[in-house]
Amino acid sequence: MKTATPKKSTTIVIAEDHPIMLKGLKQELEQAGYQIIGTAENGMEAVGTITDLNPDIALLDIEMPLLNGFEVMAKCIDILNLKTRFIVMTYHKQKNFVLQAKNLGVHGYLLKEDSIEEIENCIATVLNGTVYYSKSLGTDLEANAESELKKLTLLTPSERKIIQLIAQDKNSTEISDMLCVSPRTIQKHRTNIIEKLNLDPAADNLIKWAKEFKGLD
């Protein structure tokens, strides 16, 4: 079993586009004993700060200008020798946000309503190598998101591409032209996707699903 990393040696970068919230979170974490070595107020700044400073933890607001928190993490995770673990913070409890987080492999998911105690618990947990999701989400929501993610693994790359285009309001004819296949082939793919995702075959259910989970690719 790993030992807990001392707070005073835990380095953190915070990315949050609301100055008051950024200031408050920074103060609380510093008072709790952590080292806040950098801050950022937009996604592009966050990428630069994280890659330059290589903190133990990056606390990322999901909704930021230029790049959102998920996009920041996606750009950082391919960088060699980056030790950073990523915790996203948001007001959103919807399943599609949780599913995007799980699909990307974030280390922690917190709600902005969470207490400093829960934030500290999350930091300690992810530093110990375990993924942490806010207790406020409830086990049912996390389980449902995990179930949806498993369904996604059943889709082929072609089916995922079709879902992306459906989310952009493309119809079967437009999709067939873009992918250089027949409309009949696209319709067959749509039928297979509906079956794999266990959706009701009503006309707009696949469109609704595609729009809800358009961040997954």
LINZI-V439885 format. One record per run of one state. SS is the DSSP state (H for helix, E for strand, L for the rest). FROM is the first residue (numbers start at 0). TO is the last residue. If there is no record, write none. Layout:
[[SS FROM TO] [SS FROM TO]]
This chain:
[[L 0 5] [H 6 8] [L 9 9] [E 10 14] [L 15 17] [H 18 30] [L 31 33] [E 34 39] [L 40 41] [H 42 52] [L 53 55] [E 56 60] [L 61 67] [H 68 75] [L 76 83] [E 84 89] [L 90 93] [H 94 103] [L 104 106] [E 107 110] [L 111 114] [H 115 126] [L 127 130] [E 131 132] [L 133 133] [H 134 136] [L 137 137] [H 138 151] [L 152 155] [H 156 166] [L 167 170] [H 171 178] [L 179 181] [H 182 195] [L 196 203] [H 204 211] [L 212 216]]
